[in-house]
Amino acid sequence: MSCELSEDEIDDINEYEDMYDDFKEMDEAINNLKNDYKKYSGFYLQELKSINIYFIYIDDDNNIQFIKKEKKEIENSLLHKDDLTQIIKGKMYHNGIKFGIISLLKYNINIGFDSLSDYMTNTDKYNFLTTTGIEDIKWDQSVLSFHNMNGIYVLFKEINKYKKTMEKERLEQERLEKESQIKKIKKPKNKTRKKRVYIRGDKGKHKKLKKNITRKRV
């Protein structure tokens, strides 16, 4: 028994085959886009998930003694003030010597893929290093390939106890000298009081006269 298809049925089958080919082509295009995204994702701007923190220790002679580097995980390109404060407090000593923070710098490469070629030829007009403080620090989105270059630089200066003590003594001496000069400038105050004096007149009557008597305090 033979089964023959009508022309309309043949047309329907051909149409379904064309639709299948279209879907197959679409799937291939989507897969190609996914592969391209994975291939070029390093050139798209993305939020930072971590930063590098550099601790730079400088001695009294302004020489760099030591540099430490740590990686810090963050969320949405944000480092909170409380976390930053704790990090800095935990790094104020090196080899038993106390250091004080003198500067805090943020490094943020925030150029997109469309600006890379210009950056490569005109690097001087780009400045990614800015001064910041102990506060919430937010980074702009960065190209994935540059993520490991974003971070902060914490500059510490050695605290010289002897110099600190001498400075306190100098300020105290200046304060005492200033107080001494003020005392010398002040003059003794004069106190004036009124005294009544009676003078007998021709008719034996007393007249009241007011006389100011000034007494100086010694």
N, CA and C of each residue as an Amber inpcrd file, in Angstrom:
protein
   654
   0.8600000  -1.1930000   0.0000000   0.0000000   0.0000000   0.0000000
   0.8910000   1.2360000   0.0000000   0.7460000   2.0220000  -0.9540000
   1.5580000   3.2230000  -1.0900000   0.8160000   4.4240000  -0.5300000
   1.6340000   5.3400000   0.0370000   1.0480000   6.5520000   0.6150000
   1.6580000   7.7440000  -0.0860000   0.8660000   8.4250000  -0.7840000
   1.3460000   9.5780000  -1.5250000   0.9120000  10.8630000  -0.8110000
   1.8170000  11.8360000  -0.7840000   1.5170000  13.1150000  -0.1450000
   1.0050000  14.1020000  -1.1750000   0.0890000  14.8700000  -0.7370000
  -0.4400000  15.8980000  -1.6300000   0.5770000  17.0360000  -1.7290000
   0.3560000  17.8820000  -2.6830000   1.2680000  19.0120000  -2.8680000
   1.2420000  19.9470000  -1.6590000   0.0330000  20.1160000  -1.0790000
  -0.0620000  20.9920000   0.1020000   0.7210000  20.4230000   1.2740000
   0.6350000  19.0920000   1.4310000   1.3770000  18.4660000   2.5370000
   2.8870000  18.5770000   2.3140000   3.3020000  18.4550000   1.0910000
   4.7320000  18.5950000   0.7740000   5.2020000  20.0150000   1.0690000
   4.3540000  20.9820000   0.7260000   4.7030000  22.3880000   0.9980000
   4.8250000  22.6410000   2.5010000   3.9130000  22.0180000   3.2820000
   3.9720000  22.1860000   4.7370000   5.2690000  21.6170000   5.3050000
   5.6530000  20.4490000   4.7890000   6.8900000  19.8270000   5.2840000
   8.0920000  20.7000000   4.9420000   8.1190000  21.2220000   3.7520000
   9.2190000  22.0890000   3.3510000   9.2840000  23.3510000   4.2210000
   8.0920000  23.8410000   4.5510000   8.0330000  25.0430000   5.4040000
   8.5860000  24.7410000   6.7870000   8.2190000  23.5740000   7.3420000
   8.7560000  23.1770000   8.6570000  10.2710000  23.0030000   8.6010000
  10.7500000  22.4440000   7.5130000  12.2030000  22.2640000   7.3760000
  12.9070000  23.6130000   7.3310000  12.2910000  24.5740000   6.6300000
  12.8710000  25.9240000   6.5780000  12.8950000  26.5630000   7.9600000
  11.7990000  26.3830000   8.7270000  11.7320000  26.9230000  10.0790000
  12.7920000  26.2700000  10.9610000  12.9890000  24.9830000  10.8140000
  13.9980000  24.2640000  11.5940000  15.3930000  24.8090000  11.2760000
  15.6270000  25.0420000   9.9830000  16.9160000  25.5920000   9.5870000
  17.1250000  26.9900000  10.1750000  16.0290000  27.7870000  10.2100000
  16.1260000  29.1310000  10.7900000  16.4740000  29.0640000  12.2780000
  15.7780000  28.1700000  13.0150000  16.0550000  28.0230000  14.4530000
  17.4840000  27.5240000  14.6880000  17.9010000  26.6160000  13.8430000
  19.2580000  26.0910000  13.9670000  20.2790000  27.1940000  13.7320000
  20.0270000  28.0290000  12.7550000  20.9200000  29.1460000  12.4670000
  20.9290000  30.1530000  13.6160000  19.7420000  30.3630000  14.2310000
  19.6460000  31.2660000  15.3780000  20.4330000  30.7270000  16.5650000
  20.3120000  29.4190000  16.8080000  21.0680000  28.8050000  17.8990000
  22.5740000  28.9650000  17.6830000  22.9880000  28.7730000  16.4560000
  24.4060000  28.9130000  16.1480000  24.8750000  30.3520000  16.3720000
  24.0140000  31.3050000  16.0070000  24.3610000  32.7140000  16.2000000
  24.4860000  33.0440000  17.6900000  23.5590000  32.5190000  18.5030000
  23.5920000  32.7500000  19.9570000  24.8470000  32.1390000  20.5590000
  25.1700000  30.9300000  20.1340000  26.3830000  30.2760000  20.6420000
  27.6340000  31.0570000  20.2510000  27.6160000  31.5920000  19.0360000
  28.7590000  32.4020000  18.6080000  28.8890000  33.6670000  19.4500000
  27.7400000  34.2790000  19.7730000  27.7600000  35.4770000  20.6250000
  28.2970000  35.1440000  22.0100000  27.8640000  33.9920000  22.5470000
  28.3560000  33.5790000  23.8610000  29.8650000  33.3690000  23.8330000
  30.3270000  32.7290000  22.7710000  31.7640000  32.4940000  22.6560000
  32.5340000  33.8060000  22.4970000  31.9470000  34.7270000  21.7090000
  32.5900000  36.0210000  21.5200000  32.6330000  36.7910000  22.8370000
  31.5350000  36.7060000  23.6170000  31.4920000  37.4110000  24.9050000
  32.5710000  36.8740000  25.8420000  32.6820000  35.5330000  25.8660000
  33.7330000  34.9540000  26.7140000  35.1140000  35.3730000  26.2300000
  35.2370000  35.4700000  24.9200000  36.5350000  35.8020000  24.3310000
  36.9120000  37.2540000  24.6080000  35.8970000  38.1500000  24.5260000
  36.1750000  39.5820000  24.6550000  35.6440000  40.1880000  25.9560000
  35.2160000  39.3670000  26.8910000  34.6600000  39.8930000  28.1410000
  35.6970000  40.6990000  28.9280000  36.9580000  40.3970000  28.6820000
  38.0120000  41.1300000  29.3680000  38.0910000  42.5880000  28.9720000
  37.3610000  42.9960000  27.9400000  37.3970000  44.3800000  27.4800000
  36.1120000  45.1370000  27.8110000  35.2260000  44.5490000  28.5890000
  33.9980000  45.2140000  28.9930000  34.1340000  45.7560000  30.4150000
  33.4840000  46.8980000  30.6760000  33.4990000  47.4840000  32.0130000
  32.6620000  46.6360000  32.9630000  33.2340000  46.3330000  34.1200000
  32.5370000  45.5160000  35.1110000  32.8550000  46.0210000  36.5150000
  31.9630000  45.6910000  37.4630000  32.1850000  46.0650000  38.8540000
  33.3720000  45.2870000  39.4130000  34.0760000  45.9200000  40.3540000
  35.2200000  45.2640000  40.9840000  34.7540000  44.3300000  42.0950000
  35.3620000  43.1710000  42.1580000  35.0760000  42.2150000  43.2230000
  36.2110000  42.1590000  44.2520000  37.3350000  42.7270000  43.9000000
  38.4800000  42.7590000  44.8200000  39.4030000  43.8990000  44.4170000
  40.2310000  44.3180000  45.3680000  41.2130000  45.3660000  45.1150000
  42.5370000  44.9630000  45.7640000  43.6030000  45.6120000  45.3660000
  44.8970000  45.4360000  46.0040000  45.1640000  46.6220000  46.9230000
  45.6730000  46.3510000  48.1120000  46.0310000  47.4000000  49.0600000
  47.5420000  47.3600000  49.2490000  48.1900000  48.4850000  48.9890000
  49.6390000  48.5920000  49.1270000  49.9620000  49.4510000  50.3510000
  50.7590000  48.9070000  51.2570000  51.1830000  49.6180000  52.4600000
  52.6510000  50.0080000  52.2790000  52.9120000  51.3080000  52.2620000
  54.2560000  51.8230000  52.0190000  54.7550000  52.4980000  53.2960000
  55.8840000  51.9900000  53.8320000  56.4400000  52.4930000  55.0890000
  57.6620000  53.3710000  54.8050000  57.6150000  54.6150000  55.3010000
  58.6680000  55.6010000  55.0540000  59.3170000  55.9880000  56.3840000
  60.6630000  56.0140000  56.4190000  61.3560000  56.3500000  57.6670000
  61.5180000  57.8620000  57.8120000  62.2520000  58.2650000  58.8820000
  62.4400000  59.6950000  59.1560000  63.2240000  60.4140000  58.0800000
  64.0240000  59.6710000  57.3320000  64.8340000  60.2610000  56.2610000
  64.1230000  60.2070000  54.9070000  62.8030000  59.9150000  54.9590000
  61.9700000  59.8520000  53.7480000  62.4130000  58.7600000  52.7770000
  62.9800000  57.7090000  53.3210000  63.3150000  56.5350000  52.5170000
  62.2590000  55.4610000  52.7090000  61.9020000  54.7880000  51.6250000
  60.9330000  53.7040000  51.7190000  61.6040000  52.4920000  52.3480000
  61.1030000  52.0900000  53.5080000  61.6740000  50.9480000  54.2160000
  61.1150000  49.6280000  53.7170000  59.7950000  49.5990000  53.4860000
  59.1630000  48.3180000  53.1760000  57.8270000  48.5720000  52.4880000
  57.4230000  47.6280000  51.6460000  56.1260000  47.6950000  50.9560000
  55.4180000  46.3550000  51.1300000  54.2010000  46.4180000  51.6230000
  53.3610000  45.2250000  51.7450000  52.1960000  45.3180000  50.7670000
  51.7520000  44.1590000  50.3220000  50.6130000  44.1030000  49.4000000
  49.6320000  43.0550000  49.8780000  48.3560000  43.4500000  49.9190000
  47.2970000  42.5230000  50.3080000  46.1150000  42.6560000  49.3480000
  45.3920000  41.5570000  49.1970000  44.1970000  41.5590000  48.3730000
  42.9750000  41.6020000  49.2760000  42.0420000  42.4710000  48.9490000
  40.8370000  42.6390000  49.7610000  39.5990000  42.4140000  48.9050000
  38.7390000  41.4890000  49.3460000  37.4830000  41.2390000  48.6390000
  36.4930000  42.3520000  48.9630000  35.7990000  42.8630000  47.9470000
  34.7850000  43.8970000  48.1430000  33.5470000  43.5440000  47.3310000
  32.4780000  44.2800000  47.5660000  31.2310000  44.0710000  46.8250000
  30.8310000  45.3700000  46.1440000  30.4050000  45.2470000  44.8900000
  29.9330000  46.3970000  44.1140000  30.9490000  47.5420000  44.0760000
  32.2140000  47.1800000  43.9880000  33.2970000  48.1660000  43.8480000
  33.3730000  49.1270000  45.0280000  32.9540000  48.6960000  46.2130000
  32.8920000  49.5840000  47.3770000  33.6580000  49.0000000  48.5590000
  34.5440000  49.8320000  49.1370000  35.2430000  49.4880000  50.3660000
  34.6970000  50.3870000  51.4690000  34.1110000  49.7700000  52.4920000
  33.4730000  50.5430000  53.5550000  34.5060000  51.1650000  54.4920000
  34.1320000  52.3000000  55.0730000  35.0180000  53.0470000  55.9690000
  35.4570000  52.2070000  57.1660000  34.5170000  51.4720000  57.7820000
  34.8480000  50.6610000  58.9570000  35.9060000  49.6110000  58.6190000
  35.7510000  48.9750000  57.4660000  36.7380000  47.9670000  57.0500000
  38.0960000  48.6120000  56.8030000  38.0820000  49.7770000  56.1580000
  39.3360000  50.4750000  55.8740000  40.0400000  50.8890000  57.1640000
  39.2640000  51.3680000  58.1330000  39.8410000  51.7970000  59.4130000
  40.5210000  50.6320000  60.1210000  39.8600000  49.4990000  60.1490000
  40.4380000  48.3230000  60.8040000  41.6960000  47.8530000  60.0910000
  41.6880000  47.9170000  58.7800000  42.8600000  47.5000000  58.0010000
  44.0570000  48.3900000  58.3250000  43.8330000  49.7050000  58.3590000
  44.9190000  50.6460000  58.6280000  45.4470000  50.4780000  60.0500000
  44.5560000  50.3270000  61.0160000  44.9830000  50.1500000  62.4080000
  45.8550000  48.9030000  62.5670000  45.5340000  47.8760000  61.8070000
  46.3030000  46.6340000  61.9150000  47.6500000  46.6710000  61.2270000
  47.9420000  47.7710000  60.5060000  49.2020000  47.8600000  59.7630000
  50.0700000  49.0280000  60.2030000  49.7980000  49.5970000  61.3620000
  50.5350000  50.7850000  61.8030000  51.8850000  50.4540000  62.4400000
  52.1500000  49.1630000  62.6580000  53.4380000  48.7530000  63.2270000
  54.1980000  47.9000000  62.2220000  55.4910000  48.1750000  62.1210000
  56.3680000  47.3660000  61.2640000  57.7050000  47.2050000  61.9740000
  58.0940000  45.9380000  62.2100000  59.3340000  45.6300000  62.9340000
  59.3810000  46.3080000  64.3060000  58.2230000  46.3700000  64.9630000
  58.1540000  46.9530000  66.2990000  58.1450000  48.4670000  66.3230000
  58.1500000  49.1070000  65.1690000  58.1550000  50.5730000  65.0810000
  56.7650000  51.0430000  64.6740000  56.2920000  52.0850000  65.3530000
  54.9670000  52.6060000  65.0470000  55.0460000  53.6380000  63.9250000
  54.0760000  53.5460000  63.0210000  53.9910000  54.4730000  61.8980000
  52.6340000  55.1750000  61.9270000  52.6110000  56.3750000  61.3930000
  51.3590000  57.1160000  61.2660000  51.0360000  57.3470000  59.8060000
  49.7510000  57.3150000  59.4670000  49.3470000  57.4870000  58.0740000
  49.5110000  58.9460000  57.6570000  50.1060000  59.1660000  56.4960000
  50.3030000  60.5250000  55.9880000  49.5590000  60.7690000  54.6800000
  49.1710000  59.7070000  53.9960000  48.4570000  59.8940000  52.7330000
  47.7300000  58.6120000  52.3390000  46.6220000  58.7990000  51.6270000
  45.8250000  57.6680000  51.1440000  45.4310000  57.9580000  49.7000000
  45.8350000  57.0750000  48.7880000  45.6110000  57.2920000  47.3600000
  44.7790000  56.1510000  46.7690000  43.8900000  56.5030000  45.8700000
  43.0580000  55.5020000  45.1780000  43.4830000  55.4160000  43.7160000
  43.6540000  54.1850000  43.2380000  44.0040000  53.9560000  41.8410000
  42.8340000  53.2550000  41.1680000  42.3010000  53.8840000  40.1240000
  41.0920000  53.3690000  39.4690000  41.1970000  53.5690000  37.9590000
  41.4410000  52.4770000  37.2300000  41.4520000  52.5370000  35.7660000
  40.0200000  52.3510000  35.2790000  39.4160000  53.4390000  34.8770000
  37.9890000  53.4040000  34.5370000  37.7030000  53.6920000  33.0670000
  38.6640000  53.4660000  32.1920000  38.4250000  53.6840000  30.7590000
  37.7870000  52.4430000  30.1500000  36.9330000  52.6640000  29.1560000
  36.2720000  51.5660000  28.4730000  37.0540000  51.0870000  27.2610000
  36.5070000  50.0790000  26.6260000  37.1680000  49.4740000  25.4660000
  37.3700000  50.4870000  24.3440000  36.3900000  51.4140000  24.1880000
  36.4690000  52.3820000  23.0940000  37.5590000  53.4260000  23.3140000
  38.0810000  53.5070000  24.5550000  39.1250000  54.4990000  24.8490000
  40.5190000  53.8870000  24.9580000  40.6080000  52.5810000  24.8030000
  41.8970000  51.9150000  24.9810000  42.9320000  52.3640000  23.9630000
  42.5010000  52.4910000  22.7210000  43.4590000  52.8810000  21.6800000
  43.9910000  54.2900000  21.9420000  43.1210000  55.1890000  22.3880000
  43.5540000  56.5500000  22.6980000  44.4800000  56.5570000  23.9000000
  44.1910000  55.7160000  24.8760000  45.0370000  55.6250000  26.0660000
  46.4450000  55.1330000  25.7050000  46.5120000  54.1880000  24.7990000
  47.8060000  53.6350000  24.4170000  48.6950000  54.6710000  23.7360000
  48.0720000  55.6430000  23.0650000  48.8520000  56.6460000  22.3410000
  48.9440000  57.9780000  23.0900000  48.0750000  58.1960000  24.0830000
  48.0680000  59.4650000  24.8260000  47.9500000  59.1950000  26.3290000
  48.8890000  58.4590000  26.8500000  48.8150000  58.0700000  28.2630000
  48.9370000  59.2670000  29.2050000  49.6120000  60.3330000  28.7670000
  49.8560000  61.4720000  29.6450000  48.5730000  62.1990000  30.0500000
  47.5490000  62.1270000  29.2350000  46.3280000  62.8690000  29.5520000
  45.3790000  62.0940000  30.4660000  45.7740000  60.8900000  30.8530000
  44.9490000  60.0830000  31.7510000  45.6100000  60.0220000  33.1270000
  44.8220000  60.2770000  34.1470000  45.3120000  60.2020000  35.5260000
  44.3550000  59.3430000  36.3450000  44.8060000  58.1850000  36.7380000
  43.9580000  57.2470000  37.4720000  44.2060000  57.2800000  38.9790000
  45.1520000  58.1040000  39.4160000  45.5130000  58.1630000  40.8280000
  44.9580000  59.4350000  41.4560000  44.1480000  59.2830000  42.5010000
  43.5340000  60.4270000  43.1720000  43.6980000  60.2930000  44.6810000
  43.7220000  61.4380000  45.3610000  43.8180000  61.4600000  46.8180000
  42.4430000  61.1990000  47.4250000  42.4080000  60.4160000  48.4680000
  41.1550000  60.1370000  49.1580000  41.4030000  60.1740000  50.6610000
  40.3860000  59.8760000  51.4410000  40.5000000  59.8850000  52.8900000
  39.9640000  58.5980000  53.4880000  39.9520000  58.5550000  54.8240000
  39.4140000  57.3740000  55.5040000  37.8930000  57.5020000  55.5010000
  37.2960000  56.9520000  54.4900000  35.8550000  57.0650000  54.2500000
  35.4220000  55.9050000  53.3560000  34.1420000  55.8460000  53.0360000
  33.6940000  54.8570000  52.0610000  34.3330000  55.1910000  50.7130000
  35.0120000  54.2210000  50.1200000  35.7060000  54.4510000  48.8510000
  35.0270000  53.6260000  47.7540000  34.6110000  54.3100000  46.7150000
  33.9080000  53.6740000  45.5980000  34.7490000  53.7730000  44.3320000
  34.9170000  52.6370000  43.6660000  35.6350000  52.5930000  42.3870000
  34.6300000  52.5780000  41.2470000  34.9900000  53.2400000  40.1490000
  34.1840000  53.1260000  38.9330000  34.3970000  51.7480000  38.3170000
  33.4910000  51.3610000  37.4660000  33.6550000  50.0910000  36.7620000
  34.9500000  50.1250000  35.9580000  35.5380000  48.9590000  35.8370000
  36.8290000  48.8610000  35.1470000  36.8090000  47.6800000  34.1880000
  37.6040000  47.7970000  33.1420000  37.7560000  46.6850000  32.2060000
  38.3160000  45.4800000  32.9590000  37.7330000  44.3250000  32.7290000
  38.1010000  43.1290000  33.4830000  39.5980000  42.8460000  33.4360000
  40.2150000  43.1060000  32.3130000  41.6400000  42.8430000  32.1780000
  42.4810000  43.7400000  33.0870000  41.8880000  44.8640000  33.5630000
  42.6100000  45.7950000  34.4160000  42.2040000  45.6880000  35.8850000
  41.3390000  44.7560000  36.2150000  40.8200000  44.6830000  37.5790000
  41.9220000  44.5300000  38.6240000  42.9260000  43.7500000  38.3120000
  43.9790000  43.4970000  39.2990000  44.9020000  44.7000000  39.4850000
  44.6960000  45.7730000  38.7180000  45.5160000  46.9740000  38.8600000
  44.8510000  48.0300000  39.7340000  43.5830000  47.8690000  40.0280000
  42.8550000  48.8340000  40.8480000  43.1260000  48.5870000  42.3290000
  43.2030000  49.6640000  43.1000000  43.4600000  49.4840000  44.5250000
  43.6870000  50.7950000  45.2410000  44.2750000  50.7200000  46.4330000
  44.6140000  51.9050000  47.2060000  46.0570000  51.7880000  47.7070000
  46.6700000  52.9340000  47.9090000  48.0350000  53.0290000  48.4310000
  47.9880000  53.7640000  49.7630000  48.4500000  53.0940000  50.8120000
  48.4760000  53.6760000  52.1550000  49.9180000  54.0290000  52.4910000
  50.1870000  55.3150000  52.6620000  51.5440000  55.7710000  52.9570000
  51.6810000  56.0440000  54.4560000  52.6350000  55.3480000  55.0850000
  52.9140000  55.5130000  56.5100000  54.2490000  56.2250000  56.6940000
  54.3390000  57.0500000  57.7500000  55.5970000  57.7170000  58.1140000
  55.9480000  57.3250000  59.5430000  57.2400000  57.0360000  59.7550000
  57.7040000  56.6200000  61.0730000  57.4830000  57.7250000  62.1050000
  56.9600000  57.3320000  63.2670000  56.7380000  58.2760000  64.3580000
  57.9510000  58.2630000  65.2680000  58.6830000  59.3690000  65.2900000
  59.8760000  59.4800000  66.1150000  59.4690000  59.9880000  67.4950000
  59.5930000  59.1240000  68.5280000  59.1480000  59.4880000  69.8720000
  59.9480000  60.6610000  70.4340000  61.2510000  60.6790000  70.1450000
  62.0670000  61.7630000  70.6660000  61.6240000  63.1120000  70.1020000
  61.4100000  63.1500000  68.7970000  60.9560000  64.3860000  68.1640000
  59.5820000  64.7870000  68.6870000  58.7340000  63.7980000  68.9120000
  57.4040000  64.0880000  69.4130000  57.4700000  64.6830000  70.8170000
  58.3580000  64.1410000  71.6680000  58.5220000  64.6550000  73.0260000
  59.0890000  66.0720000  73.0060000  60.0940000  66.2990000  72.1740000
  60.6950000  67.6190000  72.0670000  59.6880000  68.6560000  71.5810000
  58.8120000  68.2700000  70.6800000  57.7990000  69.1780000  70.1700000
  56.8200000  69.5620000  71.2710000  56.4360000  68.5990000  72.0980000
  55.5410000  68.8920000  73.2190000  56.1990000  69.8440000  74.2080000
  57.4810000  69.6130000  74.4930000  58.1950000  70.4820000  75.4200000
  58.3290000  71.9020000  74.8630000  58.5530000  72.0100000  73.5860000
  58.6600000  73.3320000  72.9610000  57.3520000  74.0940000  73.0560000
  56.2580000  73.4160000  72.7630000  54.9490000  74.0520000  72.8390000
  54.6110000  74.4610000  74.2630000  54.9860000  73.6350000  75.2380000
  54.7390000  73.9580000  76.6390000  55.5610000  75.1680000  77.0720000
  56.8140000  75.2450000  76.6290000  57.6650000  76.3860000  76.9550000
  57.1000000  77.6680000  76.3540000  56.6160000  77.5970000  75.1360000
  56.0120000  78.7640000  74.4960000  54.7710000  79.2170000  75.2550000
  54.0100000  78.2640000  75.7400000  52.8010000  78.6080000  76.4910000
  53.1520000  79.3200000  77.7940000  54.1740000  78.8400000  78.5040000
  54.5850000  79.4600000  79.7660000  55.1410000  80.8610000  79.5460000
  55.9200000  81.0440000  78.4920000  56.4620000  82.3690000  78.1950000
  55.3500000  83.3520000  77.8370000  54.3630000  82.8840000  77.1350000
  53.2500000  83.7420000  76.7640000  52.4610000  84.1700000  77.9920000
  52.2330000  83.2510000  78.9260000  51.5250000  83.5850000  80.1570000
  52.3180000  84.5880000  80.9840000  53.6480000  84.4260000  81.0080000
  54.4950000  85.3480000  81.7590000  54.4360000  86.7530000  81.1770000
  54.4270000  86.8610000  79.8590000  54.3380000  88.1630000  79.2110000
  53.0020000  88.8370000  79.4760000  51.9540000  88.0470000  79.5150000
  50.6220000  88.5980000  79.7840000  50.5580000  89.1690000  81.1930000
  51.1640000  88.4910000  82.1650000  51.1730000  88.9690000  83.5470000
  51.9380000  90.2740000  83.6620000  53.0260000  90.4390000  82.9110000
  53.8080000  91.6600000  82.9580000  53.0460000  92.8320000  82.3590000
  52.2690000  92.5740000  81.3580000  51.5110000  93.6320000  80.6860000
  50.3960000  94.1570000  81.5820000  49.8100000  93.3060000  82.3800000
  48.7000000  93.7080000  83.2450000  49.1770000  94.7130000  84.2870000
  48.4540000  95.8270000  84.5010000  48.7800000  96.8420000  85.4910000
  47.8710000  96.6930000  86.7140000  48.3740000  97.1330000  87.9060000
  47.5130000  97.0700000  89.1000000  46.3040000  97.9680000  88.9470000
  45.1920000  97.4980000  89.3510000  43.9670000  98.2780000  89.2430000
  43.8700000  99.2720000  90.3940000  43.4130000 100.5170000  90.1370000
  43.1950000 101.5320000  91.1670000  41.7660000 101.4510000  91.6710000
  41.6240000 101.5400000  92.9880000  40.2980000 101.5060000  93.5720000
  39.9680000 102.8840000  94.1390000  38.9010000 103.4920000  93.7040000
  38.4750000 104.8310000  94.1370000  37.2120000 104.7170000  94.9790000
  37.2230000 105.3840000  96.1560000  36.0140000 105.4110000  96.9760000
  35.7500000 106.8400000  97.4290000  34.5440000 107.0950000  97.7480000
  34.1290000 108.4530000  98.1460000  34.1520000 108.5940000  99.6670000
  34.6170000 109.7720000 100.1650000  34.6610000 110.0630000 101.6010000
  34.0820000 111.4420000 101.8450000  33.2550000 111.5360000 102.8380000
  32.6390000 112.8190000 103.1750000  33.5140000 113.5920000 104.1560000
  33.6900000 114.9000000 103.8900000  34.4780000 115.7870000 104.7540000
  33.5840000 116.9380000 105.2130000  33.5920000 117.2070000 106.5090000
  32.7560000 118.2680000 107.0790000  33.6210000 119.4790000 107.3970000
  33.1840000 120.6830000 106.9570000  33.8890000 121.9270000 107.2210000
  32.9520000 122.8760000 107.9740000  33.4380000 123.4030000 109.1030000
  32.6150000 124.3090000 109.8980000  32.5580000 125.6730000 109.2070000
  31.3980000 126.1970000 109.0400000  31.2020000 127.5010000 108.4190000
  31.2690000 128.6290000 109.4380000  31.0030000 129.8320000 108.9850000
  31.0450000 131.0100000 109.8560000  29.9870000 130.9560000 110.9400000
  28.8900000 130.3940000 110.6580000  27.7960000 130.3510000 111.6160000
  27.7810000 129.0430000 112.3830000  28.8770000 128.3640000 112.3410000
  28.9570000 127.1360000 113.1310000  28.2680000 125.9440000 112.5200000
  27.8240000 126.0790000 111.3040000  27.1640000 124.9690000 110.6210000
  28.1940000 124.1590000 109.8350000  27.9160000 122.9180000 109.7730000
  28.8090000 122.0440000 109.0140000  28.3470000 121.9120000 107.5720000
  29.3060000 121.9980000 106.6940000  29.0110000 121.7730000 105.2780000
  29.6180000 120.4420000 104.8380000  28.8700000 119.7270000 104.0700000
  29.3330000 118.4270000 103.5910000  30.0330000 118.5920000 102.2490000
  31.2530000 118.1300000 102.2060000  32.0070000 118.1200000 100.9580000
  32.3430000 116.6800000 100.5900000  32.2800000 116.4150000  99.3470000
  32.6320000 115.0710000  98.8590000  34.0390000 115.1050000  98.2940000
  34.8340000 114.2040000  98.7420000  36.2140000 114.1580000  98.2880000
  36.5420000 112.7460000  97.8410000  37.1060000 112.6610000  96.6710000
  37.4850000 111.3580000  96.1510000  38.8630000 110.9750000  96.6530000
  38.9610000 109.8560000  97.2610000  40.2330000 109.3700000  97.7680000
  40.5850000 108.1120000  96.9810000  41.7480000 108.1550000  96.4200000
  42.1940000 107.0190000  95.6090000  43.2250000 106.2390000  96.3610000
  42.9790000 104.9580000  96.5130000  43.9480000 104.0840000  97.1490000
  44.4930000 103.0970000  96.1210000  45.7460000 102.9750000  96.1670000
  46.3780000 102.0470000  95.2440000  46.5960000 100.7300000  95.9450000
  46.2510000  99.6850000  95.2310000  46.5460000  98.3520000  95.7450000
  47.9970000  98.0060000  95.4740000  48.6080000  97.4750000  96.4690000
  49.9990000  97.0710000  96.3250000  50.0630000  95.5960000  95.9900000
